[in-house]
Amino acid sequence: MARDYNQEYKTQLSRGEHEARMERQKARRKLDSKGVSRAGKDVAHVKALSKGGSNSDGVRLESASKNRSFKRNADGSMK
């Protein structure tokens, strides 16, 4: 079954997630342009986007389990 990218985009906009997703994508592209292999890793911001961070604050690669292991609030933001 094909992904409905239009619906995903609409959902991102309705939740107010689009800008943060674009910041994450910019961080991925920045690492890719430097030739860094992201295979099996997540791009983690030094200061989380949900806490006011940005790509200029710095990014690093972390394992997916470590990057996603933070306790979260009901809205998905980090505690």
All heavy atoms as a GROMACS GRO file, in nm:
protein
  618
    1MET      N    1   0.084  -0.118   0.000
    1MET     CA    2   0.000   0.000   0.000
    1MET      C    3   0.089   0.125   0.000
    1MET      O    4   0.181   0.138   0.080
    1MET     CB    5  -0.088  -0.002   0.125
    1MET     CG    6  -0.186   0.107   0.132
    1MET     SD    7  -0.308   0.056   0.254
    1MET     CE    8  -0.362   0.202   0.320
    2ALA      N    9   0.061   0.216  -0.088
    2ALA     CA   10   0.141   0.338  -0.101
    2ALA      C   11   0.109   0.436   0.011
    2ALA      O   12  -0.003   0.443   0.060
    2ALA     CB   13   0.114   0.404  -0.235
    3ARG      N   14   0.211   0.510   0.053
    3ARG     CA   15   0.191   0.613   0.155
    3ARG      C   16   0.117   0.731   0.097
    3ARG      O   17   0.141   0.770  -0.018
    3ARG     CB   18   0.326   0.661   0.208
    3ARG     CG   19   0.392   0.563   0.300
    3ARG     CD   20   0.530   0.608   0.341
    3ARG     NE   21   0.527   0.724   0.428
    3ARG     CZ   22   0.634   0.775   0.487
    3ARG    NH1   23   0.751   0.720   0.468
    3ARG    NH2   24   0.625   0.880   0.564
    4ASP      N   25   0.029   0.786   0.174
    4ASP     CA   26  -0.046   0.905   0.133
    4ASP      C   27   0.028   1.028   0.185
    4ASP      O   28   0.001   1.078   0.294
    4ASP     CB   29  -0.188   0.900   0.187
    4ASP     CG   30  -0.276   1.012   0.134
    4ASP    OD1   31  -0.222   1.104   0.068
    4ASP    OD2   32  -0.397   1.009   0.160
    5TYR      N   33   0.124   1.075   0.106
    5TYR     CA   34   0.207   1.187   0.149
    5TYR      C   35   0.127   1.316   0.164
    5TYR      O   36   0.157   1.398   0.251
    5TYR     CB   37   0.324   1.209   0.052
    5TYR     CG   38   0.426   1.099   0.058
    5TYR    CD1   39   0.431   0.998  -0.038
    5TYR    CD2   40   0.517   1.094   0.163
    5TYR    CE1   41   0.525   0.896  -0.030
    5TYR    CE2   42   0.612   0.993   0.172
    5TYR     CZ   43   0.614   0.894   0.074
    5TYR     OH   44   0.706   0.793   0.083
    6ASN      N   45   0.025   1.334   0.083
    6ASN     CA   46  -0.059   1.453   0.096
    6ASN      C   47  -0.128   1.454   0.231
    6ASN      O   48  -0.135   1.558   0.297
    6ASN     CB   49  -0.163   1.460  -0.016
    6ASN     CG   50  -0.101   1.496  -0.150
    6ASN    OD1   51   0.000   1.567  -0.154
    6ASN    ND2   52  -0.160   1.448  -0.257
    7GLN      N   53  -0.179   1.339   0.273
    7GLN     CA   54  -0.247   1.332   0.402
    7GLN      C   55  -0.146   1.353   0.516
    7GLN      O   56  -0.176   1.421   0.614
    7GLN     CB   57  -0.318   1.198   0.420
    7GLN     CG   58  -0.394   1.186   0.550
    7GLN     CD   59  -0.499   1.296   0.567
    7GLN    OE1   60  -0.571   1.328   0.473
    7GLN    NE2   61  -0.505   1.356   0.685
    8GLU      N   62  -0.026   1.296   0.505
    8GLU     CA   63   0.076   1.316   0.608
    8GLU      C   64   0.110   1.464   0.621
    8GLU      O   65   0.126   1.516   0.731
    8GLU     CB   66   0.202   1.236   0.575
    8GLU     CG   67   0.185   1.087   0.596
    8GLU     CD   68   0.312   1.011   0.568
    8GLU    OE1   69   0.423   1.065   0.589
    8GLU    OE2   70   0.302   0.894   0.527
    9TYR      N   71   0.122   1.533   0.508
    9TYR     CA   72   0.153   1.675   0.508
    9TYR      C   73   0.041   1.755   0.577
    9TYR      O   74   0.067   1.841   0.661
    9TYR     CB   75   0.174   1.724   0.364
    9TYR     CG   76   0.199   1.872   0.352
    9TYR    CD1   77   0.319   1.928   0.396
    9TYR    CD2   78   0.103   1.957   0.298
    9TYR    CE1   79   0.342   2.063   0.385
    9TYR    CE2   80   0.127   2.093   0.286
    9TYR     CZ   81   0.246   2.144   0.330
    9TYR     OH   82   0.270   2.279   0.320
   10LYS      N   83  -0.082   1.724   0.543
   10LYS     CA   84  -0.196   1.791   0.606
   10LYS      C   85  -0.198   1.768   0.758
   10LYS      O   86  -0.227   1.859   0.835
   10LYS     CB   87  -0.327   1.743   0.545
   10LYS     CG   88  -0.348   1.792   0.404
   10LYS     CD   89  -0.474   1.732   0.344
   10LYS     CE   90  -0.487   1.766   0.197
   10LYS     NZ   91  -0.602   1.700   0.134
   11THR      N   92  -0.166   1.646   0.798
   11THR     CA   93  -0.161   1.614   0.941
   11THR      C   94  -0.051   1.693   1.010
   11THR      O   95  -0.071   1.747   1.119
   11THR     CB   96  -0.139   1.463   0.962
   11THR    OG1   97  -0.246   1.392   0.898
   11THR    CG2   98  -0.136   1.427   1.109
   12GLN      N   99   0.067   1.702   0.948
   12GLN     CA  100   0.177   1.781   1.005
   12GLN      C  101   0.135   1.926   1.025
   12GLN      O  102   0.162   1.985   1.130
   12GLN     CB  103   0.298   1.780   0.910
   12GLN     CG  104   0.372   1.651   0.901
   12GLN     CD  105   0.478   1.658   0.793
   12GLN    OE1  106   0.520   1.765   0.753
   12GLN    NE2  107   0.521   1.544   0.746
   13LEU      N  108   0.071   1.982   0.925
   13LEU     CA  109   0.028   2.121   0.935
   13LEU      C  110  -0.075   2.140   1.045
   13LEU      O  111  -0.067   2.234   1.124
   13LEU     CB  112  -0.030   2.169   0.802
   13LEU     CG  113   0.069   2.186   0.687
   13LEU    CD1  114  -0.004   2.224   0.559
   13LEU    CD2  115   0.176   2.287   0.720
   14SER      N  116  -0.172   2.049   1.054
   14SER     CA  117  -0.278   2.063   1.154
   14SER      C  118  -0.223   2.049   1.296
   14SER      O  119  -0.276   2.109   1.390
   14SER     CB  120  -0.388   1.961   1.131
   14SER     OG  121  -0.344   1.830   1.158
   15ARG      N  122  -0.116   1.973   1.312
   15ARG     CA  123  -0.054   1.955   1.445
   15ARG      C  124   0.052   2.060   1.475
   15ARG      O  125   0.110   2.061   1.584
   15ARG     CB  126   0.010   1.817   1.454
   15ARG     CG  127  -0.087   1.703   1.454
   15ARG     CD  128  -0.012   1.574   1.466
   15ARG     NE  129  -0.102   1.460   1.464
   15ARG     CZ  130  -0.062   1.334   1.453
   15ARG    NH1  131   0.068   1.307   1.443
   15ARG    NH2  132  -0.148   1.237   1.452
   16GLY      N  133   0.085   2.142   1.377
   16GLY     CA  134   0.190   2.242   1.397
   16GLY      C  135   0.329   2.182   1.395
   16GLY      O  136   0.423   2.239   1.451
   17GLU      N  137   0.347   2.069   1.329
   17GLU     CA  138   0.475   1.998   1.327
   17GLU      C  139   0.561   2.031   1.206
   17GLU      O  140   0.678   1.994   1.202
   17GLU     CB  141   0.451   1.847   1.325
   17GLU     CG  142   0.380   1.791   1.443
   17GLU     CD  143   0.346   1.643   1.425
   17GLU    OE1  144   0.361   1.590   1.314
   17GLU    OE2  145   0.304   1.583   1.523
   18HIS      N  146   0.507   2.096   1.107
   18HIS     CA  147   0.576   2.110   0.979
   18HIS      C  148   0.710   2.182   0.992
   18HIS      O  149   0.811   2.137   0.937
   18HIS     CB  150   0.487   2.180   0.878
   18HIS     CG  151   0.548   2.188   0.742
   18HIS    ND1  152   0.564   2.076   0.663
   18HIS    CD2  153   0.599   2.292   0.672
   18HIS    CE1  154   0.623   2.112   0.550
   18HIS    NE2  155   0.645   2.242   0.553
   19GLU      N  156   0.715   2.292   1.065
   19GLU     CA  157   0.840   2.369   1.077
   19GLU      C  158   0.950   2.286   1.143
   19GLU      O  159   1.065   2.287   1.099
   19GLU     CB  160   0.817   2.498   1.154
   19GLU     CG  161   0.731   2.599   1.079
   19GLU     CD  162   0.788   2.637   0.944
   19GLU    OE1  163   0.911   2.658   0.934
   19GLU    OE2  164   0.710   2.647   0.848
   20ALA      N  165   0.916   2.212   1.248
   20ALA     CA  166   1.015   2.129   1.316
   20ALA      C  167   1.064   2.018   1.223
   20ALA      O  168   1.183   1.984   1.221
   20ALA     CB  169   0.957   2.069   1.444
   21ARG      N  170   0.974   1.961   1.145
   21ARG     CA  171   1.014   1.857   1.050
   21ARG      C  172   1.109   1.912   0.945
   21ARG      O  173   1.204   1.845   0.905
   21ARG     CB  174   0.892   1.793   0.985
   21ARG     CG  175   0.818   1.702   1.078
   21ARG     CD  176   0.698   1.639   1.010
   21ARG     NE  177   0.630   1.551   1.099
   21ARG     CZ  178   0.639   1.419   1.095
   21ARG    NH1  179   0.717   1.361   1.006
   21ARG    NH2  180   0.573   1.344   1.181
   22MET      N  181   1.085   2.034   0.901
   22MET     CA  182   1.173   2.095   0.802
   22MET      C  183   1.311   2.122   0.863
   22MET      O  184   1.413   2.106   0.798
   22MET     CB  185   1.113   2.224   0.746
   22MET     CG  186   0.990   2.202   0.659
   22MET     SD  187   1.024   2.101   0.512
   22MET     CE  188   0.966   1.940   0.564
   23GLU      N  189   1.316   2.161   0.990
   23GLU     CA  190   1.445   2.182   1.058
   23GLU      C  191   1.522   2.050   1.067
   23GLU      O  192   1.643   2.047   1.046
   23GLU     CB  193   1.423   2.238   1.199
   23GLU     CG  194   1.393   2.386   1.202
   23GLU     CD  195   1.508   2.470   1.151
   23GLU    OE1  196   1.624   2.450   1.195
   23GLU    OE2  197   1.484   2.557   1.066
   24ARG      N  198   1.452   1.942   1.097
   24ARG     CA  199   1.518   1.811   1.104
   24ARG      C  200   1.573   1.771   0.966
   24ARG      O  201   1.683   1.718   0.955
   24ARG     CB  202   1.421   1.705   1.154
   24ARG     CG  203   1.389   1.719   1.300
   24ARG     CD  204   1.299   1.604   1.348
   24ARG     NE  205   1.244   1.637   1.477
   24ARG     CZ  206   1.124   1.691   1.497
   24ARG    NH1  207   1.044   1.714   1.394
   24ARG    NH2  208   1.083   1.720   1.618
   25GLN      N  209   1.494   1.797   0.862
   25GLN     CA  210   1.538   1.763   0.728
   25GLN      C  211   1.660   1.844   0.688
   25GLN      O  212   1.752   1.793   0.625
   25GLN     CB  213   1.424   1.783   0.627
   25GLN     CG  214   1.457   1.734   0.488
   25GLN     CD  215   1.490   1.587   0.482
   25GLN    OE1  216   1.442   1.508   0.563
   25GLN    NE2  217   1.574   1.550   0.389
   26LYS      N  218   1.666   1.971   0.726
   26LYS     CA  219   1.784   2.054   0.698
   26LYS      C  220   1.908   1.995   0.767
   26LYS      O  221   2.017   1.994   0.709
   26LYS     CB  222   1.762   2.197   0.746
   26LYS     CG  223   1.666   2.276   0.662
   26LYS     CD  224   1.645   2.414   0.722
   26LYS     CE  225   1.532   2.487   0.655
   26LYS     NZ  226   1.504   2.615   0.722
   27ALA      N  227   1.890   1.947   0.889
   27ALA     CA  228   2.002   1.887   0.962
   27ALA      C  229   2.050   1.761   0.891
   27ALA      O  230   2.171   1.737   0.880
   27ALA     CB  231   1.961   1.855   1.105
   28ARG      N  232   1.958   1.680   0.842
   28ARG     CA  233   1.996   1.559   0.768
   28ARG      C  234   2.073   1.594   0.642
   28ARG      O  235   2.176   1.533   0.612
   28ARG     CB  236   1.871   1.478   0.733
   28ARG     CG  237   1.803   1.416   0.850
   28ARG     CD  238   1.682   1.334   0.804
   28ARG     NE  239   1.599   1.304   0.918
   28ARG     CZ  240   1.480   1.358   0.940
   28ARG    NH1  241   1.426   1.443   0.853
   28ARG    NH2  242   1.412   1.326   1.047
   29ARG      N  243   2.023   1.692   0.567
   29ARG     CA  244   2.090   1.733   0.444
   29ARG      C  245   2.230   1.788   0.470
   29ARG      O  246   2.323   1.764   0.394
   29ARG     CB  247   2.007   1.838   0.370
   29ARG     CG  248   1.898   1.776   0.287
   29ARG     CD  249   1.838   1.880   0.193
   29ARG     NE  250   1.695   1.877   0.218
   29ARG     CZ  251   1.622   1.978   0.262
   29ARG    NH1  252   1.675   2.094   0.284
   29ARG    NH2  253   1.494   1.966   0.283
   30LYS      N  254   2.245   1.860   0.580
   30LYS     CA  255   2.375   1.917   0.616
   30LYS      C  256   2.477   1.805   0.640
   30LYS      O  257   2.589   1.812   0.592
   30LYS     CB  258   2.360   2.003   0.741
   30LYS     CG  259   2.482   2.080   0.780
   30LYS     CD  260   2.451   2.170   0.900
   30LYS     CE  261   2.571   2.248   0.943
   30LYS     NZ  262   2.540   2.334   1.058
   31LEU      N  263   2.436   1.702   0.713
   31LEU     CA  264   2.525   1.588   0.737
   31LEU      C  265   2.554   1.513   0.608
   31LEU      O  266   2.668   1.472   0.583
   31LEU     CB  267   2.465   1.494   0.841
   31LEU     CG  268   2.460   1.548   0.983
   31LEU    CD1  269   2.382   1.453   1.074
   31LEU    CD2  270   2.601   1.568   1.038
   32ASP      N  271   2.452   1.494   0.525
   32ASP     CA  272   2.472   1.424   0.398
   32ASP      C  273   2.571   1.498   0.308
   32ASP      O  274   2.654   1.437   0.242
   32ASP     CB  275   2.338   1.408   0.324
   32ASP     CG  276   2.245   1.309   0.392
   32ASP    OD1  277   2.291   1.231   0.479
   32ASP    OD2  278   2.125   1.310   0.360
   33SER      N  279   2.564   1.632   0.307
   33SER     CA  280   2.654   1.710   0.222
   33SER      C  281   2.799   1.698   0.268
   33SER      O  282   2.891   1.715   0.189
   33SER     CB  283   2.612   1.856   0.219
   33SER     OG  284   2.638   1.920   0.343
   34LYS      N  285   2.818   1.667   0.397
   34LYS     CA  286   2.952   1.647   0.450
   34LYS      C  287   3.001   1.504   0.430
   34LYS      O  288   3.113   1.470   0.466
   34LYS     CB  289   2.956   1.679   0.600
   34LYS     CG  290   2.936   1.825   0.632
   34LYS     CD  291   2.940   1.847   0.781
   34LYS     CE  292   2.921   1.993   0.817
   34LYS     NZ  293   2.925   2.015   0.962
   35GLY      N  294   2.915   1.417   0.375
   35GLY     CA  295   2.953   1.279   0.351
   35GLY      C  296   2.941   1.190   0.473
   35GLY      O  297   2.997   1.080   0.475
   36VAL      N  298   2.869   1.233   0.574
   36VAL     CA  299   2.851   1.155   0.696
   36VAL      C  300   2.747   1.047   0.672
   36VAL      O  301   2.638   1.075   0.622
   36VAL     CB  302   2.806   1.246   0.814
   36VAL    CG1  303   2.779   1.164   0.938
   36VAL    CG2  304   2.912   1.351   0.841
   37SER      N  305   2.779   0.924   0.705
   37SER     CA  306   2.684   0.814   0.690
   37SER      C  307   2.587   0.814   0.808
   37SER      O  308   2.628   0.806   0.924
   37SER     CB  309   2.757   0.680   0.684
   37SER     OG  310   2.664   0.575   0.685
   38ARG      N  311   2.458   0.823   0.778
   38ARG     CA  312   2.355   0.823   0.883
   38ARG      C  313   2.291   0.686   0.899
   38ARG      O  314   2.193   0.672   0.972
   38ARG     CB  315   2.246   0.925   0.850
   38ARG     CG  316   2.292   1.066   0.842
   38ARG     CD  317   2.176   1.162   0.822
   38ARG     NE  318   2.114   1.152   0.690
   38ARG     CZ  319   1.989   1.112   0.668
   38ARG    NH1  320   1.912   1.080   0.767
   38ARG    NH2  321   1.940   1.107   0.545
   39ALA      N  322   2.342   0.585   0.834
   39ALA     CA  323   2.280   0.453   0.834
   39ALA      C  324   2.257   0.402   0.977
   39ALA      O  325   2.350   0.394   1.057
   39ALA     CB  326   2.367   0.354   0.758
   40GLY      N  327   2.131   0.375   1.008
   40GLY     CA  328   2.097   0.320   1.139
   40GLY      C  329   2.101   0.420   1.253
   40GLY      O  330   2.093   0.383   1.369
   41LYS      N  331   2.117   0.547   1.221
   41LYS     CA  332   2.129   0.650   1.325
   41LYS      C  333   2.022   0.756   1.308
   41LYS      O  334   1.966   0.775   1.200
   41LYS     CB  335   2.266   0.718   1.319
   41LYS     CG  336   2.384   0.627   1.332
   41LYS     CD  337   2.409   0.594   1.475
   41LYS     CE  338   2.537   0.511   1.487
   41LYS     NZ  339   2.566   0.476   1.622
   42ASP      N  340   1.993   0.827   1.416
   42ASP     CA  341   1.904   0.942   1.414
   42ASP      C  342   1.987   1.068   1.427
   42ASP      O  343   2.090   1.069   1.493
   42ASP     CB  344   1.807   0.939   1.533
   42ASP     CG  345   1.688   0.848   1.512
   42ASP    OD1  346   1.678   0.786   1.405
   42ASP    OD2  347   1.606   0.840   1.604
   43VAL      N  348   1.939   1.175   1.365
   43VAL     CA  349   2.000   1.306   1.384
   43VAL      C  350   1.939   1.364   1.510
   43VAL      O  351   1.818   1.382   1.520
   43VAL     CB  352   1.974   1.399   1.264
   43VAL    CG1  353   2.027   1.538   1.291
   43VAL    CG2  354   2.036   1.341   1.138
   44ALA      N  355   2.022   1.391   1.609
   44ALA     CA  356   1.975   1.445   1.736
   44ALA      C  357   2.028   1.587   1.751
   44ALA      O  358   2.146   1.613   1.728
   44ALA     CB  359   2.024   1.359   1.851
   45HIS      N  360   1.941   1.676   1.787
   45HIS     CA  361   1.982   1.814   1.811
   45HIS      C  362   2.038   1.825   1.953
   45HIS      O  363   1.986   1.764   2.046
   45HIS     CB  364   1.864   1.908   1.793
   45HIS     CG  365   1.822   1.920   1.650
   45HIS    ND1  366   1.743   1.826   1.588
   45HIS    CD2  367   1.852   2.013   1.557
   45HIS    CE1  368   1.725   1.862   1.462
   45HIS    NE2  369   1.791   1.975   1.440
   46VAL      N  370   2.146   1.900   1.970
   46VAL     CA  371   2.207   1.918   2.101
   46VAL      C  372   2.102   1.975   2.197
   46VAL      O  373   2.088   1.928   2.310
   46VAL     CB  374   2.331   2.009   2.092
   46VAL    CG1  375   2.384   2.042   2.229
   46VAL    CG2  376   2.438   1.941   2.007
   47LYS      N  377   2.027   2.075   2.152
   47LYS     CA  378   1.913   2.126   2.227
   47LYS      C  379   1.790   2.091   2.145
   47LYS      O  380   1.778   2.133   2.030
   47LYS     CB  381   1.923   2.277   2.248
   47LYS     CG  382   1.810   2.333   2.332
   47LYS     CD  383   1.830   2.480   2.359
   47LYS     CE  384   1.717   2.534   2.447
   47LYS     NZ  385   1.732   2.677   2.469
   48ALA      N  386   1.701   2.013   2.200
   48ALA     CA  387   1.586   1.963   2.127
   48ALA      C  388   1.504   2.076   2.065
   48ALA      O  389   1.491   2.183   2.123
   48ALA     CB  390   1.496   1.882   2.221
   49LEU      N  391   1.451   2.049   1.945
   49LEU     CA  392   1.368   2.149   1.877
   49LEU      C  393   1.248   2.184   1.963
   49LEU      O  394   1.206   2.300   1.968
   49LEU     CB  395   1.321   2.096   1.742
   49LEU     CG  396   1.429   2.072   1.637
   49LEU    CD1  397   1.369   2.007   1.513
   49LEU    CD2  398   1.499   2.201   1.602
   50SER      N  399   1.192   2.086   2.035
   50SER     CA  400   1.076   2.112   2.119
   50SER      C  401   1.110   2.199   2.239
   50SER      O  402   1.022   2.254   2.304
   50SER     CB  403   1.015   1.980   2.167
   50SER     OG  404   1.107   1.910   2.248
   51LYS      N  405   1.240   2.215   2.268
   51LYS     CA  406   1.285   2.301   2.378
   51LYS      C  407   1.344   2.431   2.328
   51LYS      O  408   1.414   2.501   2.400
   51LYS     CB  409   1.390   2.227   2.463
   51LYS     CG  410   1.341   2.100   2.526
   51LYS     CD  411   1.245   2.131   2.638
   51LYS     CE  412   1.204   2.003   2.709
   51LYS     NZ  413   1.108   2.027   2.812
   52GLY      N  414   1.321   2.462   2.199
   52GLY     CA  415   1.369   2.588   2.144
   52GLY      C  416   1.502   2.579   2.072
   52GLY      O  417   1.559   2.680   2.035
   53GLY      N  418   1.553   2.459   2.051
   53GLY     CA  419   1.680   2.442   1.982
   53GLY      C  420   1.668   2.464   1.833
   53GLY      O  421   1.560   2.481   1.779
   54SER      N  422   1.782   2.464   1.765
   54SER     CA  423   1.784   2.478   1.620
   54SER      C  424   1.905   2.405   1.565
   54SER      O  425   1.987   2.354   1.641
   54SER     CB  426   1.791   2.626   1.581
   54SER     OG  427   1.917   2.679   1.615
   55ASN      N  428   1.915   2.402   1.433
   55ASN     CA  429   2.030   2.338   1.371
   55ASN      C  430   2.159   2.411   1.404
   55ASN      O  431   2.264   2.350   1.413
   55ASN     CB  432   2.011   2.331   1.220
   55ASN     CG  433   1.902   2.235   1.181
   55ASN    OD1  434   1.871   2.143   1.255
   55ASN    ND2  435   1.842   2.257   1.067
   56SER      N  436   2.151   2.542   1.424
   56SER     CA  437   2.271   2.618   1.453
   56SER      C  438   2.324   2.588   1.594
   56SER      O  439   2.440   2.614   1.623
   56SER     CB  440   2.246   2.768   1.437
   56SER     OG  441   2.146   2.811   1.526
   57ASP      N  442   2.238   2.532   1.682
   57ASP     CA  443   2.284   2.491   1.815
   57ASP      C  444   2.369   2.366   1.808
   57ASP      O  445   2.439   2.332   1.901
   57ASP     CB  446   2.165   2.464   1.908
   57ASP     CG  447   2.085   2.589   1.938
   57ASP    OD1  448   2.143   2.698   1.931
   57ASP    OD2  449   1.965   2.576   1.968
   58GLY      N  450   2.360   2.295   1.696
   58GLY     CA  451   2.440   2.176   1.676
   58GLY      C  452   2.355   2.050   1.668
   58GLY      O  453   2.248   2.041   1.725
   59VAL      N  454   2.406   1.955   1.589
   59VAL     CA  455   2.341   1.826   1.575
   59VAL      C  456   2.445   1.717   1.594
   59VAL      O  457   2.566   1.740   1.579
   59VAL     CB  458   2.272   1.810   1.437
   59VAL    CG1  459   2.157   1.907   1.423
   59VAL    CG2  460   2.369   1.826   1.325
   60ARG      N  461   2.398   1.600   1.627
   60ARG     CA  462   2.487   1.485   1.643
   60ARG      C  463   2.411   1.360   1.602
   60ARG      O  464   2.288   1.360   1.595
   60ARG     CB  465   2.536   1.474   1.786
   60ARG     CG  466   2.422   1.456   1.884
   60ARG     CD  467   2.472   1.442   2.028
   60ARG     NE  468   2.358   1.436   2.117
   60ARG     CZ  469   2.324   1.528   2.206
   60ARG    NH1  470   2.399   1.634   2.220
   60ARG    NH2  471   2.219   1.514   2.281
   61LEU      N  472   2.483   1.254   1.574
   61LEU     CA  473   2.420   1.127   1.542
   61LEU      C  474   2.413   1.041   1.667
   61LEU      O  475   2.510   1.034   1.744
   61LEU     CB  476   2.500   1.052   1.434
   61LEU     CG  477   2.498   1.114   1.296
   61LEU    CD1  478   2.586   1.032   1.202
   61LEU    CD2  479   2.358   1.123   1.241
   62GLU      N  480   2.298   0.980   1.689
   62GLU     CA  481   2.278   0.890   1.801
   62GLU      C  482   2.202   0.768   1.753
   62GLU      O  483   2.131   0.775   1.652
   62GLU     CB  484   2.196   0.955   1.913
   62GLU     CG  485   2.267   1.061   1.990
   62GLU     CD  486   2.182   1.116   2.104
   62GLU    OE1  487   2.061   1.095   2.107
   62GLU    OE2  488   2.241   1.182   2.190
   63SER      N  489   2.215   0.659   1.826
   63SER     CA  490   2.134   0.543   1.792
   63SER      C  491   1.988   0.580   1.810
   63SER      O  492   1.952   0.664   1.891
   63SER     CB  493   2.169   0.424   1.882
   63SER     OG  494   2.130   0.451   2.015
   64ALA      N  495   1.902   0.516   1.732
   64ALA     CA  496   1.759   0.546   1.739
   64ALA      C  497   1.704   0.520   1.878
   64ALA      O  498   1.625   0.599   1.930
   64ALA     CB  499   1.684   0.463   1.635
   65SER      N  500   1.747   0.412   1.942
   65SER     CA  501   1.694   0.380   2.074
   65SER      C  502   1.733   0.486   2.178
   65SER      O  503   1.653   0.523   2.262
   65SER     CB  504   1.741   0.242   2.119
   65SER     OG  505   1.882   0.238   2.128
   66LYS      N  506   1.855   0.538   2.169
   66LYS     CA  507   1.897   0.641   2.264
   66LYS      C  508   1.825   0.773   2.237
   66LYS      O  509   1.780   0.841   2.329
   66LYS     CB  510   2.048   0.663   2.257
   66LYS     CG  511   2.096   0.766   2.356
   66LYS     CD  512   2.247   0.779   2.356
   66LYS     CE  513   2.289   0.883   2.459
   66LYS     NZ  514   2.432   0.908   2.457
   67ASN      N  515   1.811   0.809   2.110
   67ASN     CA  516   1.749   0.936   2.074
   67ASN      C  517   1.600   0.938   2.107
   67ASN      O  518   1.545   1.043   2.136
   67ASN     CB  519   1.768   0.965   1.925
   67ASN     CG  520   1.726   1.104   1.887
   67ASN    OD1  521   1.752   1.199   1.959
   67ASN    ND2  522   1.661   1.115   1.773
   68ARG      N  523   1.536   0.824   2.106
   68ARG     CA  524   1.391   0.818   2.126
   68ARG      C  525   1.351   0.769   2.264
   68ARG      O  526   1.234   0.741   2.289
   68ARG     CB  527   1.328   0.728   2.020
   68ARG     CG  528   1.356   0.778   1.880
   68ARG     CD  529   1.307   0.683   1.778
   68ARG     NE  530   1.361   0.719   1.647
   68ARG     CZ  531   1.331   0.656   1.537
   68ARG    NH1  532   1.248   0.555   1.538
   68ARG    NH2  533   1.384   0.694   1.423
   69SER      N  534   1.446   0.760   2.355
   69SER     CA  535   1.418   0.701   2.486
   69SER      C  536   1.380   0.803   2.593
   69SER      O  537   1.363   0.768   2.708
   69SER     CB  538   1.539   0.621   2.535
   69SER     OG  539   1.649   0.707   2.555
   70PHE      N  540   1.365   0.930   2.556
   70PHE     CA  541   1.329   1.032   2.652
   70PHE      C  542   1.184   1.017   2.695
   70PHE      O  543   1.098   0.976   2.617
   70PHE     CB  544   1.347   1.172   2.594
   70PHE     CG  545   1.489   1.202   2.555
   70PHE    CD1  546   1.529   1.199   2.423
   70PHE    CD2  547   1.583   1.232   2.652
   70PHE    CE1  548   1.660   1.226   2.387
   70PHE    CE2  549   1.714   1.260   2.618
   70PHE     CZ  550   1.751   1.256   2.485
   71LYS      N  551   1.155   1.051   2.818
   71LYS     CA  552   1.017   1.055   2.864
   71LYS      C  553   0.949   1.169   2.790
   71LYS      O  554   1.007   1.273   2.767
   71LYS     CB  555   1.009   1.075   3.014
   71LYS     CG  556   1.060   0.956   3.091
   71LYS     CD  557   1.044   0.978   3.240
   71LYS     CE  558   1.099   0.856   3.314
   71LYS     NZ  559   1.086   0.871   3.458
   72ARG      N  560   0.825   1.146   2.752
   72ARG     CA  561   0.752   1.243   2.672
   72ARG      C  562   0.624   1.286   2.740
   72ARG      O  563   0.564   1.212   2.816
   72ARG     CB  564   0.717   1.183   2.535
   72ARG     CG  565   0.838   1.128   2.462
   72ARG     CD  566   0.863   1.202   2.339
   72ARG     NE  567   0.985   1.155   2.274
   72ARG     CZ  568   1.060   1.233   2.203
   72ARG    NH1  569   1.030   1.357   2.190
   72ARG    NH2  570   1.168   1.188   2.146
   73ASN      N  571   0.582   1.408   2.710
   73ASN     CA  572   0.452   1.460   2.755
   73ASN      C  573   0.344   1.403   2.664
   73ASN      O  574   0.373   1.342   2.561
   73ASN     CB  575   0.451   1.613   2.747
   73ASN     CG  576   0.550   1.675   2.841
   73ASN    OD1  577   0.561   1.637   2.956
   73ASN    ND2  578   0.625   1.772   2.790
   74ALA      N  579   0.219   1.424   2.700
   74ALA     CA  580   0.106   1.373   2.620
   74ALA      C  581   0.108   1.426   2.477
   74ALA      O  582   0.065   1.358   2.384
   74ALA     CB  583  -0.025   1.408   2.688
   75ASP      N  584   0.162   1.549   2.457
   75ASP     CA  585   0.166   1.606   2.322
   75ASP      C  586   0.287   1.560   2.241
   75ASP      O  587   0.309   1.603   2.130
   75ASP     CB  588   0.162   1.758   2.327
   75ASP     CG  589   0.285   1.820   2.390
   75ASP    OD1  590   0.376   1.746   2.436
   75ASP    OD2  591   0.293   1.944   2.394
   76GLY      N  592   0.370   1.472   2.299
   76GLY     CA  593   0.487   1.419   2.229
   76GLY      C  594   0.615   1.495   2.257
   76GLY      O  595   0.723   1.450   2.220
   77SER      N  596   0.606   1.610   2.320
   77SER     CA  597   0.726   1.687   2.352
   77SER      C  598   0.802   1.622   2.468
   77SER      O  599   0.743   1.548   2.545
   77SER     CB  600   0.690   1.832   2.385
   77SER     OG  601   0.609   1.836   2.500
   78MET      N  602   0.930   1.651   2.477
   78MET     CA  603   1.011   1.592   2.583
   78MET      C  604   0.980   1.658   2.717
   78MET      O  605   0.952   1.776   2.723
   78MET     CB  606   1.160   1.606   2.552
   78MET     CG  607   1.203   1.521   2.438
   78MET     SD  608   1.380   1.514   2.413
   78MET     CE  609   1.433   1.679   2.433
   79LYS      N  610   0.989   1.578   2.823
   79LYS     CA  611   0.970   1.631   2.958
   79LYS      C  612   1.096   1.701   3.002
   79LYS      O  613   1.202   1.676   2.960
   79LYS     CB  614   0.938   1.519   3.055
   79LYS     CG  615   0.800   1.467   3.035
   79LYS     CD  616   0.765   1.370   3.144
   79LYS     CE  617   0.621   1.325   3.124
   79LYS     NZ  618   0.576   1.238   3.230
   0.00000   0.00000   0.00000
